[in-house]
C-alpha cells in the first residue's frame, strides 16, 4: 500500500460519519465521495497490479474539489475537513510511483547466436 492511501481512507471514513450524522441532499453526494475515498486503499489491498488502484485514486482526486465545495455550501466544518483529508490523501497517493504487490515478469534468457 502506498503511504498516502490510508490518509484517503481515513478522510473517507470521517466524511462517511459526517454525511450520515447530518443527512441532506448535499450530504448524499458527500456520502458517495466518502465511499470512493474509502475505496482508494481497499482497491490496493484487494487487487493485484496498479491499474485499479491508480484509477480509483484518480477518480477520488478528480471529484475531491467538488466534495470540498459541497461541504462548504453545507457549512459543515467537520465534513469540510474530512473532504480535504480524503482529497489530499488520494492526490498524494497518485504522486507515489511505487507499485506495491507487483511482481516483475520473468523474461527467459536466450543463448547468444
C-alpha positions in Angstrom: 0.0 0.0 0.0 1.2 3.5 -0.8 1.9 5.8 2.1 -0.9 8.3 1.4 -3.7 5.8 0.7 -4.5 5.3 4.4 -4.9 9.1 4.7 -7.5 9.0 1.9 -9.3 6.1 3.6 -9.3 7.9 6.9 -10.7 11.0 5.4 -13.4 8.9 3.7 -14.4 7.2 6.9 -14.7 10.7 8.6 -16.7 12.0 5.7 -18.9 9.0 5.9 -19.6 9.7 9.5 -20.3 13.4 8.8 -22.6 12.5 5.9 -24.6 10.0 8.0 -25.0 12.2 11.0 -26.3 15.2 9.2 -28.2 13.8 6.2 -29.4 16.1 3.4 -29.2 16.4 -0.4 -25.7 17.7 -0.3 -24.7 15.1 2.2 -25.9 12.3 -0.1 -23.3 13.4 -2.6 -20.7 13.6 0.1 -21.6 10.1 1.1 -20.9 8.9 -2.5 -17.5 10.6 -2.4 -16.8 9.1 1.0 -17.3 5.6 -0.4 -15.0 6.5 -3.3 -12.3 7.7 -0.9 -12.6 4.5 1.2 -12.2 2.5 -2.0 -8.7 4.0 -2.6 -6.9 1.9 0.0 -9.2 -1.0 -0.4 -8.6 -1.3 -4.1 -4.9 -1.6 -3.5 -5.4 -4.3 -0.8 -7.9 -6.4 -2.8 -6.5 -6.3 -6.3 -3.2 -7.2 -8.0 -1.4 -4.7 -10.1 -1.5 -1.0 -10.1 -4.3 -0.4 -12.6 -7.4 -0.4 -10.5 -5.8 1.4 -7.5 -4.5 4.2 -9.7 -7.8 4.5 -11.4 -9.7 4.7 -8.1 -7.2 7.3 -6.8 -7.5 9.3 -10.0 -11.3 9.4 -9.7 -11.1 10.4 -6.0 -8.7 13.2 -6.7 -10.8 14.4 -9.6 -14.0 14.6 -7.6 -12.3 15.9 -4.5 -12.7 19.6 -5.2 -16.4 19.0 -5.9 -16.8 17.4 -2.4 -14.9 20.3 -0.8 -17.2 22.8 -2.5 -20.3 20.8 -1.4 -19.1 20.7 2.2 -18.5 24.5 2.1 -22.0 25.0 0.8 -23.4 22.8 3.5 -21.3 24.7 6.1 -20.4 21.5 7.8 -16.9 22.1 9.0 -16.2 18.5 10.0 -17.3 17.4 6.5 -15.1 20.0 5.0 -12.0 18.8 7.0 -12.8 15.2 6.1 -13.3 16.0 2.4 -9.9 17.9 2.4 -8.1 15.0 4.0 -9.7 12.5 1.6 -8.8 14.7 -1.4 -5.2 15.3 -0.3 -4.7 11.7 0.5 -5.9 10.5 -2.9 -3.9 13.1 -4.6 -0.7 12.2 -2.7 -1.3 8.6 -3.5 -1.1 9.4 -7.2 2.2 11.1 -6.7 3.7 8.0 -5.3 5.0 5.9 -8.2 5.6 2.7 -6.3 3.6 -0.4 -7.2 3.2 -2.5 -4.0 2.4 -6.1 -4.7 3.5 -6.0 -8.3 5.9 -8.8 -9.4 8.4 -8.3 -12.2 7.8 -10.6 -15.1 10.2 -13.5 -15.8 12.0 -13.0 -19.0 13.8 -16.0 -20.3 17.4 -15.5 -21.3 18.1 -16.7 -24.8 21.5 -18.0 -25.8 23.8 -15.8 -27.9 23.7 -16.8 -31.5 
